[in-house]
Amino acid sequence: MRRGKWVFGGVVVVLLVVFAGRYGYHRDELYFLASGAHLSWGYADQGPLVPLIARLMSAIAPNSLTVLRLPSAFAAGGIVVLTGVLARELGGGPKAEFIASACAAMSSLVLFDGHLLETSTFDLLIWTGAGCLIVRAIRTETDWLWLLVGVLLGVGLLNKLLPAFLGVAVLVGVAIVGPRRVLRSPYPWLGAVIAVLIGLPWLLWQAGHGWPELAVAGSIAGGGSTSSQPWWLVVPFQFLLASPVLAPLLVIGLVRLFRSPMRPLGVAWVVLAVMFMVTGGKPYYLAGLLPLLLASGAETAANWRAWRFWPWVAVGAAINLIISLPILPAADTGLVIALNPDVGETIGWPDFVHTVTEVRDRLPANSPVVILTSNYGEAGALQHFGVSNVYSGHNSYGYWGPPPEGSAPVIAVGKDLSQFLRGCTQAARISNSAGVHNEEYGVPVLICQGPKQSWSQEWPRIRHLG
């Protein structure tokens, strides 16, 4: 059974690679590809890690969705293996290790995050790896391992700010319930310094640009994202991100942490839950500790009768596969999208680009046409599929500058843009051949004479974070 974690990790990688090319790009992936073409130490809403990965994968195979998503597939497999390792570090036997990795492999969080190139995929990998090191450092009193924790969290800071929350929460947990000798050791503090030094380039970029990440977080807290949820759903949503059938295992895992020498990690989970509820964070922010809870609960599950446990896991796995991976025909994804709206954001981009370019082709051939979009997904799709002169004020696109002065006419995608433009008439509406009502469905495509003022004057109003 010790090899089970490798088997489950390998199965997850194979599944993700097999289904990687179905449907299409997610809007975030199109944004990462665009960001990779503007390599920088920082962006409005992320660090440089994923844009760099997108750039490297695109250099290998520019138009391959499967190649683009390979790093995420292997990251997901790594999460499954590390969850098994966590079970062993927490004192579980071979059966607990087997159960923990199996449950991680069937969770919707691992499957869906592993299917897309997303910042959350690598967050989950880094949190799980850091969890393994923290548990081992506490269990064996091997203080130098905190240096490796710092390295991992520092790399995580080049992705998103979330690893900083994990580090703070763990130190709070240690301060409250011990072992307080950890705080007297220099190694955790040196680890914190290492983490800050590795993440410093992005932190300096953010500071130099007025901390746009905070504005993005404020928008998310206000419900300005597809995956935003009310604050009170942060904890219950964890059961959906794993699977409702694993809810007992998660609860047992948290209780077992509080009853073991790893209780500072139980406190850390509570601290993070409160922190993300107060700040309006997305539920998946807390999900970085789901592998820890699964691993903690696996030892108890190892004593359950198989016929009471594994059939439910199989049912949960079947449901999660359908919700997380592009198994159904795109036209039959209505219920799936209701449960997982992000699936809808992987459908219809070629239709979107066709509609916009069809409108562009109606204009005189010698017109210096500018295309202005309301969000980064729209701009990223147009650029990826070969359309030029595309601009947007959304997030990092806003930093990449306005159109050249005098550029007109303007094709504007999104009705809210008409407030910045003059002489607008509707030329089309976005739809897709699958009939999927995603975020772009029904969005108007306008032809406008130009900006109401100069582009440099309008650009500060067009720019927005969220």
Disulfide bonds with the S-S distance in Angstrom:
Cys424-Cys448 2.12
